[in-house]
Every structure is written in C-alpha cells, then in structure tokens.
Amino acid sequence: MKKRILHMDFPDGIKTVFVDGKRYTYKDFELALKREKRRSKNGRFSHSENS
C-alpha cells in the first residue's frame, strides 16, 4: 500500500483532500497521519505511544 499521506501536508484554504482513494477532512487527515507514522515495515501497527 502506498503511503503518500506521510509525504503530504494538508493545504490551507480547503475543506477536504483526496489521497490514496480516500477523502480526508483536516481532523481525519491528522489522525491518519499519526496512524501511518506508527505503522511498521510489514504493515502492522506498533505499540501506541500512550500505553
């Protein structure tokens, strides 16, 4: 799966952005970016930062 979301910033002045077949609002974009940063090379999530 491509991880283009890791290389993007949410542009100013728009409500949604379409990346890798999914539409994101600013809030959803930030949450997805956090999740992708936690994903390891094999595609699984590593342990969360809070636990």
DRENMAR-34215 format. One line per field, with one value per residue (C-alpha): x, y, z; residue in three letters; residue number from 0. Coordinates in Angstrom, 3 decimals, always signed. Example, Ala and Ser with C-alpha at 12.3 -4.5 7.8 and 13.67 -1.06 7.14 Angstrom:
DRENMAR-34215
px	[+12.300,+13.670]
py	[-4.500,-1.060]
pz	[+7.800,+7.140]
residuo	[Ala,Ser]
num	[0,1]
end
This chain:
DRENMAR-34215
px	[+0.000,+1.287,+1.983,+1.716,-0.039,+3.290,+4.809,+1.945,+0.813,-2.845,-3.183,-4.584,-7.930,-9.612,-12.019,-11.080,-8.235,-8.306,-5.279,-4.842,-8.536,-9.846,-11.244,-9.926,-11.009,-8.271,-9.135,-9.254,-6.020,-4.144,-5.439,-4.487,-1.043,-0.484,-1.550,+0.715,+3.702,+3.096,+2.933,+5.975,+7.565,+5.400,+2.200,+1.229,+0.881,+3.485,+2.530,+0.724,+2.568,+0.108,+0.445]
py	[+0.000,+3.436,+5.848,+9.164,+10.663,+10.654,+12.966,+15.469,+18.490,+19.462,+22.549,+25.775,+27.054,+23.736,+21.548,+18.092,+16.384,+13.110,+10.840,+7.165,+6.679,+8.271,+11.722,+13.363,+16.398,+18.164,+16.252,+12.882,+13.688,+14.359,+11.123,+9.074,+10.677,+9.647,+6.075,+5.815,+7.034,+4.128,+1.512,-0.763,-2.022,-5.154,-3.065,-3.774,-1.107,-0.829,-0.185,+3.054,+5.934,+6.188,+2.651]
pz	[+0.000,-0.854,+1.959,+0.172,+3.174,+5.036,+2.430,+2.278,+4.227,+4.392,+2.153,+3.604,+2.397,+1.527,+3.485,+2.183,+0.359,-1.624,-1.040,-1.993,-2.749,+0.446,+1.195,+4.387,+6.376,+8.332,+11.503,+9.721,+7.881,+11.119,+12.691,+9.620,+9.573,+13.199,+12.402,+9.358,+11.379,+13.806,+11.033,+10.719,+7.500,+7.398,+7.566,+11.145,+13.806,+16.528,+20.136,+20.828,+22.404,+25.316,+26.674]
residuo	[Met,Lys,Lys,Arg,Ile,Leu,His,Met,Asp,Phe,Pro,Asp,Gly,Ile,Lys,Thr,Val,Phe,Val,Asp,Gly,Lys,Arg,Tyr,Thr,Tyr,Lys,Asp,Phe,Glu,Leu,Ala,Leu,Lys,Arg,Glu,Lys,Arg,Arg,Ser,Lys,Asn,Gly,Arg,Phe,Ser,His,Ser,Glu,Asn,Ser]
num	[0,1,2,3,4,5,6,7,8,9,10,11,12,13,14,15,16,17,18,19,20,21,22,23,24,25,26,27,28,29,30,31,32,33,34,35,36,37,38,39,40,41,42,43,44,45,46,47,48,49,50]
end
